[in-house]
Amino acid sequence: MKKNLLKTLALWLAFTAVSAQAQNTINITISPASQAPTISKYIYSHFAEHLGHSIYGGFYVGDTSKIPNTNGIRNDVVTALKKMKIPSLRWPGGCFADTYHWRDGIGPKDKRPAIINRWWGGVLEDNSFGTHDFLNMCELLGAEPYVAGNIGSGTVQELADWVQYTTTDNKNPMSDLRKSNGRNQPWDVKFWGVGNEAWGCGGNMTAEYYANEFRKYSTFMANSGGKGKIFRIASGANSADYNWTETLMKNIPKNLIEGIALHHYSVISWGNKGPAVDFTEQQYFQTMRQALLMDSLVTKHARIMDKYDPEKRIALVVDEWGGWYDVEKGTNPGFLYQQNTMRDALIAGATLNIFNNHADRVRMANLAQCINVLQAVILTDQQKMILTPTYHVMEMYNVHQDATLLPLSINNDTEYAHGNEKLPAVSASASKDKNGLVHITLTNIDPAHPQKIAIDVKGLQVKNITGRILTSAKAQDHNSFTEPDKVKPVAFKGAVLKSGNLQVSLPPVSVVVLELN
């Protein structure tokens, strides 16, 4: 009797182990679709505000600096961002945009008026980096400019003049002024933000009031005489403010708007952001929960937009996103300087997967921010420059830019649990580029457990697989000026093709890009 009981118990334990192993395999099915959207390259865009050492000491060191530069723009920064394939760059803010008067930043640098940056540290802004510097820098980067206009403290005439100054070539006062400042040909400036965070630092407006302001500004911007059609982006909602999106979509005529923004940061709480490096697992879990909330936010805002714009003509532009933590000790609290760890790499990987999978509506997104501020891809210290884990994810994922989305379904039975809460451990997206190459991007946010993934690729006729992985021993690992290459991509060997099934072993805290042909 006892022997049979032990035998039964052993069989039950074996069955349980096999069942648990089966449940722990995450199944992903990729379904090529004839009407699938293109993943816009602009989803991989960035943000450069006059904030801390983003512009001064980040992008711009001046043409007298000993740091190698081109007209004051750091050459190492240009090289790094071109490799990352930065498609667009948003400037001059952020909150700074609605206090910025563009005429202060043109003409001889020694005659430009200085102002106090009231939003970020109360420091002197000498306006030595202005319109010409930014737009010429975008040409160096091969990136399209996205200019955020001032409607908080500016005027309709001021913004309409700025559009005309930068984009027109016919005989008019603004093109004459541009030529007198050394630029004969206009720049190609397509993307224009009509204010920033109008619900907050952009004027504390109601949605109804801002909708009317947008209509007015948009009308005069569109008739400023440029060659190409401009792309006007409304100041959108703060995270889950669905009423803001509803009000704008209901009250702004479609012929006046091309995009509507959304801002969401992966912040635990505004009163307790937590450290950028020495965070606990509880803080890690809370941050990742906020990051994954992006999927719900995009879904619900898009649903509202669909009600008024079923043709999906208006883009959802997530022009501020990323992790936000306490500043590093000893730095100006108004400069928002923070380190960048594997946690940030996972935020980037998971968020970009979300944007890719919503490519029918999300057609631009701007990580906040590019250099030395918040979830930066580059950190600088005088002549030194390092690439962060987030940089490496953005560079790895650039294979999705302007590729065709391959819709996928994911059976995410395996979850990352902390206490009584759970999150999906794995996120994924896939695309097929113009050369027929298929790319699959995967993230595993679980800090302790690897994940087994089975991907059905029978319909893709796969013969060869290569991959790259970004991972480290723990989520707190990061690059520093003493260890600049501690976290960097390496070749990935954890994928095996068997009978049309791609079996992938994904380590803890990892981001993987697979290429199939």
HULINDA-V600184 format. One record per backbone hydrogen bond with DSSP energy under -0.5 kcal/mol. CO is the residue of the C=O (numbers start at 1). NH is the residue of the N-H. E is the energy in kcal/mol with one decimal. If there is no record, write none. Layout:
CO/NH/E
CO/NH/E
This chain:
1/5/-2.1
2/6/-2.3
3/7/-2.1
4/8/-2.7
5/9/-2.6
6/10/-2.4
7/11/-2.4
8/12/-2.6
9/13/-2.5
10/14/-2.3
11/15/-2.7
12/16/-2.8
13/17/-2.4
14/18/-2.3
15/19/-3.0
16/20/-3.0
17/21/-2.2
18/22/-2.4
19/23/-2.8
20/24/-1.8
22/25/-1.2
24/26/-0.6
24/452/-0.9
25/27/-0.6
26/28/-0.5
26/454/-2.8
27/411/-3.1
28/456/-2.8
29/31/-0.5
29/409/-2.3
30/32/-0.5
33/36/-1.2
37/405/-2.7
38/40/-1.0
39/402/-2.5
40/43/-1.7
41/44/-2.0
42/45/-1.2
42/365/-2.1
45/367/-2.1
46/90/-2.3
47/370/-2.7
49/51/-2.0
51/54/-1.9
54/59/-1.8
55/57/-0.6
55/58/-0.7
55/60/-3.4
59/74/-2.3
60/57/-3.2
62/65/-1.5
68/75/-2.3
70/73/-1.8
72/61/-3.2
72/62/-1.1
73/70/-2.3
74/78/-1.8
75/79/-2.4
76/80/-2.1
77/81/-2.6
78/82/-2.2
79/83/-1.7
80/84/-1.6
81/85/-0.6
81/86/-1.6
82/85/-0.5
87/144/-3.0
88/46/-2.4
89/146/-2.4
90/48/-3.3
91/148/-2.5
92/50/-2.1
94/97/-1.9
94/98/-0.5
95/98/-0.9
96/99/-1.8
96/100/-0.5
97/100/-0.9
98/153/-0.5
100/102/-0.6
101/104/-2.4
102/105/-1.7
103/106/-1.0
108/111/-1.6
109/112/-1.1
115/117/-0.5
115/125/-3.6
116/118/-1.5
117/122/-1.5
119/121/-0.6
120/123/-0.7
123/117/-3.2
124/126/-0.6
125/115/-2.7
128/130/-0.6
130/134/-2.7
131/135/-2.7
132/136/-2.5
133/137/-1.8
134/138/-2.2
135/139/-1.5
136/140/-1.8
137/141/-2.3
138/142/-1.3
138/143/-2.3
144/89/-2.0
145/191/-0.9
146/91/-2.3
147/149/-0.7
147/193/-3.1
149/151/-0.8
149/195/-0.8
155/159/-1.9
156/160/-2.6
157/161/-2.5
158/162/-1.7
159/163/-2.1
160/164/-2.0
161/165/-3.1
162/166/-2.0
163/167/-1.8
164/168/-1.8
166/187/-2.2
167/227/-0.9
170/172/-0.6
172/176/-2.4
173/177/-2.0
174/178/-2.3
175/179/-2.3
176/180/-2.1
177/181/-0.9
178/181/-0.8
178/183/-1.8
179/182/-1.7
182/184/-0.6
187/189/-1.0
188/190/-0.7
190/231/-3.4
191/147/-2.2
192/233/-3.0
193/149/-3.2
193/195/-1.3
194/235/-0.8
197/200/-2.5
197/202/-2.5
198/205/-3.4
200/203/-2.0
200/204/-2.0
206/210/-2.6
207/211/-2.3
208/212/-1.5
209/213/-2.1
210/214/-3.3
211/215/-2.0
212/216/-1.8
213/217/-2.7
214/218/-3.1
215/219/-1.6
216/220/-1.4
217/221/-2.2
218/222/-1.9
219/223/-0.6
221/224/-1.1
230/232/-0.7
231/192/-2.8
232/234/-0.5
232/258/-2.2
232/259/-2.0
233/194/-2.8
234/236/-0.6
234/261/-2.3
237/239/-0.8
237/263/-2.3
238/241/-1.1
240/242/-1.9
241/244/-0.6
241/245/-1.1
242/246/-2.4
243/247/-2.7
244/248/-2.2
245/249/-2.7
246/250/-2.0
247/251/-1.8
248/252/-2.0
251/253/-0.6
253/256/-2.0
254/257/-0.9
258/315/-2.6
259/234/-2.8
260/317/-2.7
261/237/-1.0
262/320/-0.9
263/239/-3.0
264/322/-0.7
265/267/-1.8
266/324/-1.1
269/272/-0.8
274/326/-3.0
277/279/-1.7
280/284/-2.4
281/285/-3.0
282/286/-2.3
283/287/-2.2
284/288/-2.5
285/289/-2.3
286/290/-1.8
287/291/-2.0
288/292/-2.6
289/293/-1.1
291/294/-1.5
292/295/-1.4
292/296/-0.5
293/297/-2.3
294/298/-2.8
295/299/-2.2
296/300/-2.4
297/301/-2.7
298/302/-2.5
299/303/-1.7
300/304/-1.6
301/305/-2.2
302/306/-2.6
303/307/-1.2
304/308/-1.0
305/308/-0.5
305/309/-2.5
309/312/-2.1
315/260/-2.6
315/317/-0.6
316/318/-0.6
316/363/-1.5
316/364/-1.0
317/262/-1.6
317/319/-1.8
318/366/-2.3
320/264/-2.1
321/368/-2.8
322/266/-2.9
328/331/-1.8
332/335/-2.3
336/338/-0.5
336/374/-2.9
337/328/-2.3
340/479/-0.6
341/344/-0.5
341/345/-1.5
342/346/-2.1
343/347/-2.1
344/348/-2.6
345/349/-2.7
346/350/-2.7
347/351/-2.4
348/352/-2.6
349/353/-1.8
350/354/-1.8
351/355/-2.5
352/356/-2.8
353/357/-2.2
354/358/-0.9
355/358/-0.8
356/359/-1.6
358/361/-2.0
358/362/-2.9
361/316/-3.0
361/363/-0.8
364/318/-2.1
365/45/-1.5
366/321/-0.9
367/47/-0.7
367/369/-0.6
368/375/-1.7
370/377/-1.7
370/378/-1.5
374/376/-2.4
377/388/-1.9
378/372/-2.2
379/386/-2.7
381/384/-2.4
384/381/-2.1
386/379/-2.1
388/392/-1.7
389/393/-1.7
390/394/-2.5
391/395/-2.5
392/396/-2.5
393/397/-2.8
394/398/-0.5
395/398/-0.6
396/399/-0.8
397/400/-2.4
398/401/-1.2
400/403/-2.3
403/39/-3.3
404/432/-2.3
405/407/-0.7
407/31/-3.1
409/29/-2.5
410/412/-1.3
411/27/-0.8
411/413/-1.8
414/425/-1.4
415/417/-0.8
416/423/-2.0
418/421/-2.0
421/418/-2.6
423/416/-3.1
425/445/-2.5
427/443/-2.0
429/441/-2.7
430/406/-2.7
431/439/-2.6
432/404/-2.7
433/436/-2.1
437/433/-2.6
438/516/-3.2
439/431/-2.1
440/514/-3.0
441/429/-1.6
442/512/-2.9
443/427/-1.5
444/510/-1.4
446/509/-1.9
451/453/-0.5
451/506/-3.1
452/26/-3.3
453/455/-0.5
453/504/-3.1
454/28/-2.9
454/456/-0.6
455/457/-0.8
455/502/-3.2
456/30/-1.3
457/460/-1.9
457/462/-0.5
458/461/-0.7
464/517/-2.0
466/515/-3.1
467/492/-2.1
468/513/-2.4
469/490/-2.0
470/511/-2.1
474/477/-1.5
475/342/-0.6
475/343/-1.6
477/342/-1.6
483/480/-1.7
483/486/-1.2
486/488/-0.6
490/469/-2.7
491/493/-0.5
494/505/-2.5
496/498/-0.5
496/503/-3.3
498/501/-1.6
500/457/-2.3
501/498/-3.0
501/503/-0.7
502/455/-2.8
502/504/-0.6
503/496/-2.5
504/453/-2.7
504/506/-0.7
505/507/-0.6
506/451/-2.8
509/472/-0.7
510/444/-2.4
511/470/-2.7
512/442/-2.7
513/468/-2.1
514/440/-1.9
515/466/-2.1
516/438/-2.5
